Amino acid sequence: MNNNFKMVAKTLFGFEEILAREIRNLGGGHVAEGVRSVSFEGDIGFMYKANLCLRTAIKIIKPIHSFSVRNENELYKKIYAMEWTEYLSVDTTFAIDTTVKSDNFTHSLYVSQKVKDAIADKFRDTDGERPSVDVRHPDIRINVHIQRDHCNISLDSSGRSLHQRGYRISTNKAPINEVLAAGLLLLSGWDGQCDFMDPMCGSGTILAEAAMIACNIPPNLMRKEF
C-alpha cells in the first residue's frame, strides 16, 4: 500500500537546487523545486527522516488545504468550514504561524488571530469546548501562507526552525544561520574528504556544520523535539 503524501521543505532563496538534491539523495519522490521551497513525496517515516537529515531545510510542512481568499471574513468562513477533527480535538493545544504576501492581508499576526478564532469557534459550536493555544510547545502547529489571493493551510512537522540544531549552548554576536552555513558548504562542493580551514571563524558555525558533514552526523540529531 502506498502511504506517500505531498510535503514541502522551505529553504533560503538560492538553495532550492541543493535542497532538491538532498531530498533525492535521501529517497524522496516527485521532487520539484519552487521559490524558497522544494516539494516532494514520502511517507510519515520519510517526514521524520527529512526533519532529521536535511541540512538546508528550514521547515517541513504537510499541505492539507488551499483556497482563494480576498478578505478576512472569507478567510474566517473557509477556515471554519474545514474538518478540523481530522487533525486536533478540544484537548489538543495548537499554534498558528502565518506568512502573508498580499495587498488584501498585510498583518501576519492578525491573520493568525482570525484563523485561531475560526478553529476555536468551530469546536465551541460542535463540541461545546474550545481547544487551547500554546505558542511555545503546541501539540499541533498550523502553517498559513497567503500569496496574493491564494491561501495554503499546512501542518508544520518541524516546530522551531530547523536551523536551531540544538548543539549551540552559547554564541558570539550575530552568528551565521546554520542552514546558510551548511548551504554554503554544499554549494562549495566540499564533501568532508579533505582538510578544511575557515579563516573567518567567529562563532564556529561553519566549522561545526563542516564537521557534521565530514562525520555524516544528521544536522538535527541534537534537537529535543519536532
Disulfide bonds with the S-S distance in Angstrom:
none
